């Protein structure tokens, strides 16, 4: 429709549409590409993704709209009561005949948009508990394979690899190449964390490093994006964040399991120097030797105390007494045997003399036969006495073996000791979860108490 006014009885008459279009052209040509300062109120964001709000000061107000296509440059979240600077131009919304500011850019007043966005996201994730120390996982002592998300051409990767090669050259490294600066950097870093997590089981990745070198707040901004923070928070692999220099802090640092001040420091956290491990192993070996020596001396001392116990002394005394009795019995048997043989010899000599005198061969033969019988009886008596002595000694040894602790163990019994070396006589002396040493006839067992019965 034409914007030219019609002539009506000598007067110029505009339609409402014509007048609105004239005002629109005039305003939009005059108020174009300008900055306006004010406070946000009545902020609304429908499902379309556009922002509608009122920009006001203490004396006036004006409607404003920030269309969805312009929100991609918005780093913070607008809120009611926030003082802002907006850049755009004045337009007229013809259906209502209302003018408004079409906003193309928005910045918070008094604080940079990136800093405000950083604080807003930090507060949001902090309330969700993503920074809690209880969520932090330890870094493996000796990782088999390391995953790194960073730029393949950046100095950060070279620093990390240099430290790894110097300290532990046989550690395997898997690098996911990602841009670490620019509009698509956050998406690539997020994807890198997710991809390495999916590969973790097949490739045995134990720890991830998300890193880049230093730069401005704008350069480091991808590591302040919510997508990167949530990818780190949901990672099944422990994550070390090493972004920028020591003075730089990002949202990734707060969410990660460990924050390293520099990429080189991240590499030093992941692996320790081989020489440090060797020194540690040597020190542990020395400690083990000293501990075993002390334990052996303690066991010997305990064995000496046990062997000198009154009960063992009484058993030993009984053995010595019975052994002495056996010796006495053998001595008496030999004495009586010698005396008996001496008498028999004398009788034989007397008989021989009488036989020689009487020349009675028959009496001599009888005497010899009698002597042989007596000798046989004497030998049998000696063997029987020796047998009785041996039997008595065997009985004493058997009783002693029955009283011996080793004999008790040999019959299937065992001795239980607490972790403090105390002999256990009741289940009340230990608790569930305690370690117990059980001595058997051959060997010992180290056990953990799972259940305790009275």
Buried (B, 14 or more C-beta within 10 A) or exposed (E): EEBEBEEEEEEEEBEEEBBBBBBBEEBBEEBEEEEBEBBBEEBEBEEEEBBBBBBBEEEEBBBBBBBEEBBEEBBBEBEEEBEBBBBBBBBBBEEEEEBBBBBBBBBBEEEBBBBBBBEBBBEBBBEEEBBEEEEBEEBBEEBEBBBBBBBEEBEBBBBBBEBBEEBBEEBEBBBBBBBBBEEEBBBBBBBBBBBBBEBBEEBEBBBBBBBBBBBEBEBBBBBBBBBBBBBBBEBEBBBBBBBBEEEBBBBBBBBBBBBBBBBBBBBBBBBBEEEEBEEEEEEEEEEEEEEEEEEEEEEEEEEEEEEEEEEBEEBEEBBEEBEEBBEEBEEEBEEBBEEBEEEBEEBBEEBEEBBEEEEBEEEBEEBBEBBEEBEEEBEEBBEEBEEEBEEBBEEBEEBBEEBEBEBBBEEEEEBBBBEEEEEBEEEEBBEEEBEBBBBEBEEEEEEEEEEEEE
